[in-house]
Amino acid sequence: MLVTAGLLAAFVLVMRLGRDLGRDGVSGGGGGPAARGGQIVASIRGEPRTFNRYVAQDQTSEALSLLLQARLVRINRATFELEPWLAEKWESSPDGRTHTIHLRPGLTWSDGTPLTSADVLFSLRAIYDPKVESVLADSLTAGGQPLRAAAPDAQTVVVTFAAPSGRGVRLLDGLPILPKHKLEAALTAGTFASAYNTTTPPADVVGAGPFVLREYQPGQRVVLDRNPRYWRKAPDGSPLPYLDRIVLQIVPEQNAELLRIQSGETDLTSTELRPEDYVPIRRAEEEGRLRLIELGVGPDADALWFCLKPEVKGKDPRFAFVQRPEFRRAISYAVDREAFAETVFLSAAVPVWGPITPGNPNWFWPDIPRYPHDDDRARMLLREIGLEDRNGNGVVEDAAGTEARFTVITQRGIGWYERGTAVVRDELAGIGIALEIAPLELGALIQRLQACDYDAMYYRPVFNDLDPAANLDFWLSSGSSHFWNMSQKTPATDWERRIDTLMLEQAAELNPDRRIMQFRLVQQIMAENLPVLHFAAPRMYYAHSARLQGVVPSVLRPPVLWNADGLSVSQ
Amino acid sequence: MARFLARRLLFALVLVLVVSSASLVLARLAPGDVSAQLGPFASPTEIASTRARFGLDRSPAAQWTLWAGRALRFEFGESFLYNRPVRGLIGRAAANTAALAVVALAAATLLGIPLGMFTGSRRGAGAALVRGASLVFLSVPPLLTSLILVFIAATTRLFPPGGMTTAGALEVGWSAWLLDVAIHIPLPALALALPIAATFERLQSQSMTEALHQPFALAALARGVAPRDVIVRHAWRVSLRPICAVYGLAIGALLSGSFIVEFVTAWPGLGRLMYEALRARDIYLVAGCAAMGGLFLAFGSLIGDLLLAAADPRVRERQAA
């Protein structure tokens, strides 16, 4: 008993000491003026697989790339405006094919080596090298062709597009510039894809971003220190970034991430809050420990779609009616989107009728054809294609007796997916369409998706860029993200052929107003044929510690770290 | 004794081989593979290249043969999730899990055995309270215990809600680092230790009651030996046998319990590593973690046998034979 009592006493003593250490280690004061120096702790959900953004496209890699590397130009994630970055200015030819880019004078890499046009040329060479198999290569094309570049002098780069591109210089936001002097040997040797990996000594991971790598401990953290040679200055002329250090703590589980920020262990989370997290965070805000920000409506919405690949589903008797737009329109009429937003997102969502949400203001079309909740209209559409409840069992069937009964797969463990599929199932039961829900692990879900081995799927596809021309993989029938019928050799339907034509024209169009009009036509065709059904786009909320200053939140991920050089902590 | 140790070593090798091979093959046969980590809309080229890199374009048998050949040279392949050799990852994680297991086992022993001696030799409200608490901790799974402890930690801010060290505390000396680990370890250690402590308490309690009714204990009491001395000097040693017998199993339970506890409390150990590896279908990492887990189990079993031999001369004689 004495041993047990002693153990408990020691435990309490250590806890008290520990509480003090924890405070010294992370937490700062409350509010107050911004200051230079200090560190923040942000959580990230996944391990970095590499520090080479050219070969990885997960969220952690993108966040690290924004912190460690720099681009020629930057799309401001809050305003969506194009900003000069490593490039001080540029001129574009009237045909939109040639862009002369002038680098800022005096740019250096984090190791002190000058950053010149040779590094830009090297970066483009690396991206298009077939041995690298860069994940960025496809997004850095114009008319399906790689960009060509020349360097008349050390400060100038001339980038030539094979075809006009509506995105113009914005396209270069997707090109992190990497140092030729550190990586050229790897590119020549064919080992570039494994360069800047997680075992590379941190000092060798040279970049031009606001921070440099200090250490990576697998399963625990990534530590980044201020880059003393960073080129950007604050409005008062003082050097950026303000912070001395960012610690990215690896917390794979979202509940644990929430607890960390609530307890003051971390200052930032990696993603927006879930609807169910809003109340506890609001309480912490009222206590003055956290700040809660509404980012606005998110740019992505949950989606329901059926596999429409004739090669796979052609022999399924249900395909005869699933492929009819009337069937999908009936589903759209049957779902009460207001109630959906209320139930699935606990009212923190807005109804949507297409893949482009109000969170993408430049491309959102408020007048897109809508399907107001109307069960009678839905039943009428089903009758038009021969689907009626002939045997009185509550499920409609065609003349041959094939019932409209489907299994919808979704990702297991995601609250809003499970709520969303349940609401859709209940709504569709009202018009005689039976859905069974099968939540799956992500790996199994993806395997089914790629093989088109499913009836219907509920998921939230995320666009990498807000400009539709950057997401041709989704819009074009040949695209690998055209998920209802991926990688078609020739368009399976007339309406997909029309979308292909319009999207290719839109991507090459230089006039912004014409691009918008062309894209509205695309949205109209999508809304009429509904290969994918969208019901609501969530409002996004984000929380950070009250001591953090200079936060410019974005609906895109990472919501705050994209602008890390402007962050500071109050004294 | 040498023969006994040799038998144990052979058992450990077979266990490691079987467990890791089964994990590799099962993880390989489960739906989905590591290419899922590229996201739902990765291009076919990316998927094919990733599958080829990890040998998923071969048959499961061919892949196992290749892996087993390398494993004999202590090369367990490369982790997709961490993009580095599995060997280094499991070494570090196993050290963290071992530290957690040692603390949890010590806590379970120091809590469970004295409380079992108390409840086995006394009656009254105090003993009933301890017995009730033990039944509660025996019924509650480590997942729930760890969630409750994390919730208490986050709301009271008495101790950190997870991790092994304070995220922002860098560049600290060894003593400060050890103190930092000591602050973080109680939460996962308690989550693991409480059900085991409850098991020890129940076993020790029953065994103590039985020992106190044995003739030697009754005779000692009749001779006027103080009850405390009868319990501590005579009955306790005799009553230890069931505890020693389950010690090896307890080490195995610590490892299986650590899967979810390490995940919930963000302890960077073997359990969390394997959980993440399984989720990502990182099959070489799964196999590596399973091999290390098998080694832990074999080691735990050996410790249990040695403790049993120390407590019971009859077992010692059988082992020597």
Contacts between the chains, C-beta under 8 A, distances in Angstrom:
chain1	res1	chain2	res2	distance
A	1	B	114	5.4
A	1	B	118	6.3
A	3	B	110	5.4
A	3	B	114	5.8
A	4	B	110	6.2
A	4	B	111	5.8
A	4	B	114	5.1
A	4	B	115	6.8
A	7	B	107	7.1
A	7	B	110	5.3
A	7	B	111	7.2
A	11	B	186	6.0
A	14	B	179	7.7
A	14	B	182	5.3
A	14	B	183	6.2
A	14	B	186	7.3
A	15	B	158	5.6
A	15	B	159	4.9
A	15	B	183	7.0
A	15	B	186	7.2
A	17	B	179	6.4
A	17	B	183	7.0
A	18	B	159	5.9
A	18	B	160	7.0
A	18	B	179	7.2
A	18	B	180	7.4
A	18	B	182	7.2
A	18	B	183	2.7
A	18	B	184	7.6
A	19	B	157	7.0
A	19	B	158	6.7
A	19	B	159	7.1
A	19	B	183	7.8
A	21	B	166	6.4
A	21	B	169	6.6
A	21	B	176	7.2
A	21	B	179	6.4
A	21	B	180	5.9
A	21	B	183	6.3
A	22	B	160	5.7
A	22	B	166	5.3
A	22	B	169	7.9
A	22	B	183	6.9
A	24	B	169	7.4
A	25	B	166	3.9
A	25	B	167	7.5
A	25	B	168	4.5
A	25	B	169	3.4
A	25	B	180	7.7
A	26	B	166	6.1
A	26	B	167	6.3
A	26	B	168	3.9
A	26	B	169	7.4
A	39	B	168	5.9
A	41	B	167	4.4
A	41	B	168	4.8
A	47	B	81	5.8
A	47	B	82	5.6
A	47	B	276	8.0
A	49	B	80	7.5
A	49	B	81	7.1
A	49	B	82	7.1
A	49	B	83	4.5
A	50	B	83	5.7
A	57	B	38	7.8
A	57	B	39	7.2
A	58	B	37	7.5
A	58	B	39	7.4
A	133	B	45	6.8
A	133	B	46	7.1
A	133	B	49	5.8
A	135	B	46	6.8
A	138	B	43	7.4
A	197	B	83	5.6
A	197	B	84	7.5
A	198	B	82	6.5
A	198	B	83	5.2
A	198	B	84	5.6
A	199	B	83	7.9
A	199	B	84	5.2
A	217	B	268	7.9
A	218	B	82	5.2
A	218	B	84	7.1
A	218	B	89	6.0
A	218	B	92	7.2
A	218	B	268	7.8
A	219	B	89	7.9
A	219	B	92	7.9
A	219	B	93	6.8
A	219	B	268	3.8
A	219	B	272	6.9
A	219	B	273	6.5
A	220	B	163	7.6
A	220	B	164	6.9
A	220	B	165	7.6
A	220	B	268	5.1
A	221	B	167	6.1
A	223	B	170	6.3
A	245	B	170	7.8
A	247	B	167	5.2
A	247	B	168	5.5
A	247	B	170	7.2
A	249	B	163	7.0
A	249	B	167	4.1
A	250	B	266	7.9
A	251	B	162	7.5
A	251	B	266	5.6
A	252	B	263	7.4
A	252	B	266	7.8
A	252	B	272	8.0
A	252	B	276	6.2
A	253	B	263	6.4
A	253	B	264	7.1
A	253	B	266	7.5
A	256	B	150	7.3
A	256	B	161	7.4
A	256	B	162	5.6
A	256	B	264	6.6
A	256	B	265	7.7
A	256	B	266	5.5
A	259	B	150	6.0
A	259	B	151	7.6
A	259	B	153	7.8
A	259	B	154	4.2
A	259	B	161	4.7
A	259	B	162	7.1
A	260	B	161	6.3
A	260	B	162	6.7
A	262	B	154	5.5
A	263	B	153	7.0
A	263	B	154	4.5
A	263	B	157	5.7
A	263	B	160	7.3
A	263	B	161	5.1
A	264	B	157	7.2
A	265	B	160	6.3
A	265	B	161	6.7
A	265	B	162	7.7
A	265	B	163	7.3
A	265	B	166	7.5
A	265	B	167	6.3
A	266	B	167	6.6
A	440	B	31	7.7
A	441	B	31	7.6
A	441	B	32	6.4
A	441	B	279	7.4
A	442	B	32	7.3
A	442	B	36	5.7
A	442	B	279	7.9
A	443	B	30	7.8
A	443	B	31	6.7
A	443	B	32	2.4
A	443	B	33	6.5
A	443	B	36	3.8
A	443	B	279	8.0
A	443	B	280	7.8
A	443	B	281	5.2
A	444	B	30	7.9
A	444	B	31	3.8
A	444	B	32	4.4
A	445	B	32	7.6
A	445	B	36	7.9
A	445	B	40	7.5
A	446	B	32	6.4
A	446	B	35	7.8
A	446	B	36	4.2
A	446	B	39	7.8
A	446	B	40	5.1
A	447	B	31	5.7
A	447	B	32	4.7
A	447	B	33	7.3
A	447	B	36	6.9
A	449	B	40	5.6
A	450	B	40	8.0
A	450	B	47	7.4
A	459	B	40	7.0
A	461	B	40	7.1
A	461	B	41	7.0
A	473	B	41	6.7
A	474	B	41	7.9
A	480	B	41	5.9
A	480	B	42	7.3
A	480	B	43	4.8
A	480	B	44	6.6
A	481	B	40	8.0
A	481	B	41	3.7
A	483	B	40	7.3
A	483	B	41	6.8
A	487	B	44	7.0
